[in-house]
Amino acid sequence: MKILGVVGSARKQSRSGVYRLVSTVLENTGMEYDLVHLAGKKISGCIACLGCVKDNICQVDDDLAALRDQIVAADAYVIGAPNYYSTLSVLTHAFLERWFQFRHQEGNTLWGKLAVAVGVGGTSGRFPADAIETFLGYNFVETVAKVTGQGAASCFSCGYGETCKVGIPLMVYGEGVKITDDMIPDVAQQPEVVQAAAEAGRLLGERLRRGHDRQSVTAAMQQKMMEMMAHSA
Ligand SMILES: Cc1cc2nc3c(=O)[nH]c(=O)nc-3n(C[C@H](O)[C@H](O)[C@H](O)COP(=O)(O)O)c2cc1C
């Protein structure tokens, strides 16, 4: 069994809170895994050409095409995104939007698989984590846990954070703020967040080792999505 980890951050690994938490989840699964970082990749959103409806293979020729085999081969996913404008970053959004290719006919390539969703934001990672869970639900992938943390908004290091009228330092701490290192959020320094990531990883690993039955997960997710759609009409 293999897990695919996906980091939707545009930052380098050394500076990314998403990378840190996705890695912590993966390391605690006790399973084999691959890690893909989307930074620098060219992935467009779905263009609604319906080129995938016959065979569940997207016809758009960009960097997502090379990742398709890894997505299909994985038994589970750990997907993380930064919070951009109270939703997930466009890179992660485009990556997940293109999973539309798996949603046709008996396209059960992904049905019943498991996942952990990770979100990191300057204030909160809840929005991207919830959005990832929703995306995955459309392919009947069950999110077994969500992990959210507070990462370093660029406003702390851009050079204008103490005076910028729309920056997080001034909005959170008020006029006259003096930025000090201890103010800059770092998920690695949030013990409850690191612990939640480790627990999520262990849970995912246990669920996979405990005779993971994709059919029953699929049936439960199908029911959940039907209820969601009935209520959103
Ligand atoms: C374009 C952009 C928009 C952002 N919007 C938000 C936001 O609406 N809410 C928030 O909490 N953080 C926001 N942030 C801050 C990031 O979520 C934060 O820096 C986070 O640590 C990014 O994750 P990473 O370190 O893995 O890249 C934004 C950052 C950028 C670059």
The ligand as an ORCA input file, in Angstrom:
! r2SCAN-3c Opt
* xyz 0 1
  C      -1.960     35.526     -2.061
  C      -2.045     35.151     -0.605
  C      -3.264     35.228      0.036
  C      -3.372     34.867      1.372
  N      -4.608     34.938      1.979
  C      -4.737     34.515      3.250
  C      -6.027     34.507      3.863
  O      -7.043     34.916      3.288
  N      -6.130     34.045      5.131
  C      -5.043     33.583      5.831
  O      -5.218     33.125      6.966
  N      -3.798     33.591      5.277
  C      -3.624     34.041      4.010
  N      -2.376     34.041      3.425
  C      -1.202     33.578      4.211
  C      -0.808     32.134      3.947
  O      -1.907     31.262      4.119
  C       0.304     31.735      4.914
  O       1.463     32.453      4.567
  C       0.619     30.259      4.968
  O       1.669     30.058      5.877
  C       1.012     29.691      3.616
  O       1.343     28.315      3.732
  P       2.823     27.829      3.296
  O       3.752     28.396      4.350
  O       2.805     26.351      3.331
  O       3.067     28.386      1.938
  C      -2.224     34.427      2.094
  C      -0.992     34.368      1.436
  C      -0.890     34.739      0.108
  C       0.451     34.650     -0.591
*
